[in-house]
Amino acid sequence: MKKIIMGIVILTACTAGYLSYDLWQFTNQTRNATLVNSIYSWKDEKGVYHFSGTKPDAVTDFTVSDAYQYRPLPIVYRIRDMVFPAMARLSKLVAENDDDGNKKPRRHQPSSSKNSVKIFTTERCGYCTKAKDYFSGKGIAYTEYDIETSASARSEFQSHQGRGVPLIIINDNKIVGFNKQAIDMYLR
């Protein structure tokens, strides 16, 4: 048991030392990029642009741009940039799930509303975001159901014969997609 603990301590110390050295080396070097090459660009008489790594002989009117090779970020930053967003998403999922692991419906109630509004969405759907912003901008309360993360939301979506998102239900009236005119008509 003592050997295992000593192995873990040594491994942790070596990893911490390497990460510290990598970070120190990155922050104490004055240049984060080195000049690798020059790129020459010019336009010929036909109007076609040309690019080359060598200086053109026959052309007098050309532009020179420097090409740099940047050093990668230290591994500490790369780990941070991978771990923190994943932890944020995980904590958001844990906070939003009920005891059965299904995602709780999110209720958005900027003001009291006489209409019953449900929106079936997915996280990546741009039109879903537009629909939610439209309701929030008008001060209309709605309940959001993410059909990718909740089995109960998915089954209710299917019970409405949902084929695509956003599926908006306003007082038992179904709107497929984001349609401002239909939304305004059913909100009267």
C-alpha positions in Angstrom: 0.0 0.0 0.0 2.9 2.4 0.8 4.4 1.7 -2.6 1.1 2.7 -4.3 0.8 5.9 -2.3 4.5 6.8 -3.0 3.9 6.1 -6.7 0.9 8.4 -6.8 2.8 11.1 -4.9 5.8 10.9 -7.3 3.5 10.9 -10.3 1.6 13.9 -9.0 4.8 15.8 -8.2 6.3 15.1 -11.7 3.1 16.1 -13.4 2.8 19.3 -11.4 6.5 20.1 -12.1 6.1 19.6 -15.8 3.0 21.7 -16.0 4.7 24.5 -14.0 7.8 24.4 -16.2 5.6 24.4 -19.4 3.7 27.5 -18.1 6.9 29.2 -16.9 8.6 28.6 -20.2 5.7 30.0 -22.2 5.3 33.2 -20.0 9.0 34.0 -19.8 9.8 33.8 -23.5 9.5 37.1 -25.1 8.3 35.9 -28.5 5.4 33.5 -28.9 6.0 33.2 -32.7 8.9 32.8 -35.0 9.3 34.1 -38.5 9.2 31.0 -40.8 8.9 32.4 -44.3 7.9 35.4 -46.4 5.0 35.1 -48.8 5.0 37.1 -52.0 1.8 38.0 -53.7 1.1 39.8 -57.0 -1.6 40.2 -59.7 -0.7 39.4 -63.3 -1.9 41.3 -66.4 -5.1 39.1 -66.6 -6.1 40.0 -63.0 -5.2 36.7 -61.5 -3.6 36.7 -58.1 -0.4 34.6 -57.5 1.2 33.6 -54.2 4.7 32.2 -53.8 7.3 31.5 -51.1 10.1 32.8 -53.4 10.6 36.3 -54.8 9.3 36.6 -58.3 11.9 37.6 -60.9 9.8 39.1 -63.7 7.4 41.1 -61.4 8.2 44.4 -59.8 4.8 45.2 -58.2 4.4 42.6 -55.5 3.5 42.5 -51.8 5.5 40.7 -49.1 3.8 39.2 -46.0 5.5 37.5 -43.2 4.5 34.0 -42.2 4.8 33.1 -38.5 4.7 29.8 -36.7 3.1 30.2 -33.3 4.0 28.2 -30.3 1.2 26.2 -28.9 -0.4 27.2 -25.6 1.0 25.5 -22.5 -0.8 22.2 -21.7 -2.3 23.9 -18.6 -4.3 26.2 -20.7 -5.2 23.5 -23.2 -6.5 21.3 -20.3 -8.4 24.2 -18.8 -10.0 25.0 -22.1 -11.2 21.4 -22.5 -12.2 20.7 -18.9 -14.0 23.9 -17.8 -16.6 24.0 -20.6 -17.3 20.3 -20.1 -17.7 20.8 -16.3 -20.0 23.8 -17.0 -22.2 21.7 -19.3 -22.2 18.8 -16.9 -23.2 21.0 -13.9 -26.0 22.5 -16.1 -27.3 19.1 -17.0 -27.2 17.9 -13.4 -29.1 21.0 -12.2 -31.7 20.7 -14.9 -32.4 17.0 -14.6 -35.1 15.5 -12.3 -34.6 12.4 -10.1 -35.3 10.0 -13.0 -32.6 11.6 -15.2 -35.0 13.3 -17.5 -34.5 17.0 -18.3 -37.0 19.3 -16.4 -39.0 21.6 -18.7 -37.7 25.2 -18.4 -40.4 27.7 -17.6 -39.8 31.2 -18.9 -42.2 33.6 -17.3 -41.3 37.3 -18.0 -44.9 38.4 -17.2 -48.3 36.8 -16.6 -49.9 35.5 -19.7 -53.4 34.2 -20.5 -52.0 31.9 -23.2 -50.6 28.4 -22.7 -47.4 28.2 -24.7 -45.1 25.2 -25.1 -42.0 25.1 -27.3 -40.4 21.8 -28.2 -36.7 22.5 -29.0 -33.2 21.1 -29.4 -30.0 22.8 -28.2 -28.5 23.4 -31.7 -31.7 24.7 -33.4 -31.3 28.3 -34.5 -35.0 28.8 -35.2 -35.8 27.5 -31.7 -33.6 30.3 -30.3 -35.4 32.9 -32.5 -38.8 31.6 -31.3 -37.7 31.8 -27.6 -36.3 35.3 -28.1 -39.5 36.4 -29.9 -41.7 35.2 -27.0 -39.3 36.8 -24.4 -39.3 40.0 -26.3 -43.1 40.1 -26.3 -43.2 39.3 -22.6 -45.1 36.0 -23.2 -44.5 33.1 -20.7 -43.6 29.7 -22.3 -42.4 26.3 -21.2 -39.5 24.8 -23.1 -39.1 21.1 -23.7 -35.8 19.9 -25.1 -36.6 16.7 -27.0 -32.9 15.6 -27.1 -32.3 15.5 -23.4 -35.7 14.4 -22.0 -37.6 11.2 -22.8 -40.9 12.6 -21.5 -40.5 15.7 -23.7 -39.7 13.5 -26.7 -42.8 11.3 -26.1 -45.0 14.4 -25.8 -43.5 15.8 -28.9 -44.3 12.6 -30.7 -47.9 12.6 -29.3 -48.3 16.0 -31.2 -47.1 14.3 -34.4 -44.0 16.5 -34.2 -41.7 16.2 -37.3 -39.4 19.1 -36.7 -38.4 21.8 -34.2 -39.4 24.3 -33.1 -42.9 22.8 -32.5 -44.9 25.5 -30.8 -48.2 24.7 -29.1 -50.3 27.8 -28.3 -53.6 27.0 -26.5 -53.8 23.6 -28.3 -52.9 25.2 -31.7 -49.9 23.6 -33.3 -47.3 25.7 -35.2 -44.4 23.8 -36.9 -41.4 26.0 -37.3 -40.9 29.7 -36.4 -43.7 31.7 -38.0 -44.3 35.1 -36.5 -47.7 35.6 -38.3 -49.1 32.3 -37.0 -47.8 33.0 -33.5 -49.4 36.5 -33.4 -52.6 35.1 -34.8 -52.9 32.4 -32.1 -51.9 34.8 -29.3 -54.9 37.0 -29.8 
